[in-house]
Structure formats: C-alpha cells, structure tokens
Amino acid sequence: MYINKINNYNSLLSTKNDKITNTKTADSFGSLLNNALDKVNEMQLESQEYKKMLAIGEVDNLHDVTIAADKADTALQVVMAIRGKVVEAYKEIMRIQI
C-alpha cells in the first residue's frame, strides 16, 4: 500500500542535501531547528491571515481557511513533540555520571 506524503511537513526537517551526517556541527543543528521554527511561524501567520480575511468576507472558500488552520496546528504539534523529546534527552544526559 502506497501512502502519499503530506505537503510541506517533510520539508520542515529537511536539510540541503537531505542527509544528516556525523560531520554536521551543533551550529547546523541549531540552524535546522531555527529554519523549522521559522516555517511553523509562517504557517501560523498564514492561518491568522486567512482567519482575518474570512472575518471581513474576502475568502470565498472556507476550506482554504480550515486547511491552513489544520496545517498550522499539525506543524505546531510536531514542534512541541520534538521539543519534548529534546528536553527528555537533555535530562537523560544530565543524569549520566562521569
């Protein structure tokens, strides 16, 4: 069974060459996270703009508004799940005794 990808969610965590290698530095990991957060922020702002346009009657298709809101919500949930895993990993590392 073939499952189609959800658009734009795969690009949230992709890198330029789509492979994360061991030679990447912490700097690139930080920039990867910043890029992902910027994209999520853009989705949130787009969703808010659609809601404003709906309120003043500029949107003809209600489906566009709900799709934008769902995309933004799903992206935020993914970011929050990643954040939880990073915090959990940090706490685990801090428990390690040397």
C-alpha positions in Angstrom: 0.0 0.0 0.0 1.4 3.4 -1.0 0.8 6.4 1.2 1.3 9.9 -0.2 3.4 12.4 1.7 1.7 15.4 3.4 3.0 18.5 1.6 5.4 20.8 3.4 5.8 18.7 6.5 8.6 16.7 5.1 10.5 19.9 4.4 10.2 21.1 8.0 13.2 19.0 9.0 15.0 18.5 5.7 18.5 19.7 5.1 20.1 21.0 1.9 21.3 17.5 0.9 18.5 15.7 2.7 21.0 13.6 4.7 22.2 14.2 8.2 25.8 13.0 8.7 28.0 12.8 11.7 30.2 15.6 10.3 27.4 18.2 10.9 28.2 20.6 13.7 26.0 21.9 16.5 25.7 25.1 14.5 23.9 23.3 11.6 21.6 21.5 14.1 20.7 24.9 15.6 20.1 26.4 12.2 18.0 23.4 11.2 15.8 24.0 14.3 15.6 27.7 13.6 14.5 27.0 10.0 11.9 24.6 11.2 10.6 27.1 13.7 10.5 29.8 11.1 8.4 27.7 8.8 6.0 26.8 11.6 5.7 30.5 12.4 5.0 31.3 8.7 2.2 28.7 8.8 0.7 30.2 12.0 0.8 33.7 10.4 -0.8 32.4 7.2 -3.5 30.8 9.2 -4.2 34.0 11.1 -4.3 36.0 7.9 -6.9 33.6 6.4 -9.0 34.0 9.6 -8.8 37.7 9.3 -9.8 37.5 5.6 -12.7 35.2 6.5 -13.9 37.6 9.1 -14.1 40.6 6.7 -15.5 38.4 3.9 -12.6 38.3 1.5 -12.4 34.5 1.4 -14.8 32.6 -0.8 -13.7 29.1 0.1 -14.0 28.1 3.7 -11.9 25.0 3.0 -8.8 27.1 2.5 -9.2 28.6 5.9 -9.7 25.3 7.7 -6.8 23.7 5.7 -4.4 26.5 6.7 -5.5 26.2 10.3 -5.0 22.4 10.4 -1.6 22.7 8.8 -0.5 25.3 11.3 -1.9 23.2 14.2 -0.2 20.0 13.0 3.1 21.7 12.5 2.9 23.2 16.0 2.1 19.8 17.4 5.1 18.3 15.7 7.4 21.0 17.0 6.1 20.5 20.5 6.7 16.8 20.3 10.2 17.4 19.1 10.7 19.9 21.9 9.6 17.3 24.4 12.0 14.7 23.1 14.9 17.2 23.1 14.1 18.1 26.7 13.8 14.5 27.7 17.2 13.7 26.0 18.8 16.7 27.8 17.6 15.5 31.2 18.8 12.0 30.4 22.3 13.3 29.5 22.4 15.3 32.7 21.7 12.2 34.7 24.7 10.4 33.3 27.6 10.2 35.8 31.1 10.5 34.5 
